[in-house]
Amino acid sequence: MRYILRIKETTAGALIVKILAKAGVFAFALTLVSAVTVAAKTTRATINKIDEKGVEAAIGTIELEDTNEGLRIVPDLKGLPPGSHGLHIHANGSCGPLEQNGKMTAGMGAGGHFDPLSTGKHRGPLSVEGHKGDLPVLVVDSQGEAHTPMLAPHLAVDDLAGHSIMVHAGGDNYADEPAPLGGGGARIACGTF
């Protein structure tokens, strides 16, 4: 009789542990391969509505976790307009308003999309030729809630410190045409890391 206990590889890339035990006539042989289990790095941002006056009430959280495939993004949001919304990591760790074209504008303290290689291009979460902060579209249901997990393959939790995560009023076509930055438009909700 053979017993096999496997502790599967975690998303953080921990080693596989195998315990093989064989039952003999009277003796029981046990082999243990040492391993270290590494917990996946995670972070969470509280997401607040924002307007030209500043940061408003919290509408939920977004949890982010390192996986072998990239950064897993799990929203738990309420109170957003139904439909698709651009979602991006922005350069600065601020959600506050700043003056733009002579008037206070929501979320401008966050700066532009996180673009450490200075590509100046909006290409979406799968591209390595554009902003590193381009994320999958956030889908909000008819009740104003968003709970669908997403994946950003070129990001990790360690990339997020000192930055913000922004929800835009409109969707995202992952291009700079016909409108710049995917066409997401106004900034409506934000969280910081």
PEPEGI-V304781 format. One record per pair of residues at least 24 apart in sequence whose C-alpha atoms are under 6 Angstrom apart, sorted by the first residue. I is the first residue (numbers start at 1). J is the second residue. Records with the same first field share a line. If there is no record, write none. Layout:
BEGIN
I->J / J
END
This chain:
BEGIN
11->67 / 68
12->40 / 67
14->38
40->66
41->65 / 66
45->191 / 192
46->191
47->190 / 191
48->189 / 190
49->188 / 189
50->106 / 188 / 189
51->106
52->97 / 104 / 105 / 106
54->96 / 97
66->156
69->153
70->152 / 153 / 154 / 155
71->151 / 152 / 155 / 156
72->150 / 151
73->149 / 150 / 151
74->149
75->147
76->146 / 147
77->145 / 146
78->144 / 145
79->144
80->144
81->144
82->140 / 141 / 142 / 144
83->139 / 140
84->138 / 139 / 171
85->137 / 138 / 168 / 169 / 170 / 171
86->137 / 167 / 168 / 171 / 172 / 184
87->135 / 137 / 166 / 167
88->133 / 134 / 135 / 165 / 166
89->113 / 114 / 133 / 164 / 165
90->114 / 163 / 164 / 165
91->163
92->163
93->162 / 163 / 164 / 192
95->190
107->187
122->174 / 175 / 176 / 181
123->174 / 175
124->174
125->152
161->193
162->193
163->193
164->191 / 192 / 193
165->190 / 191
166->190
END
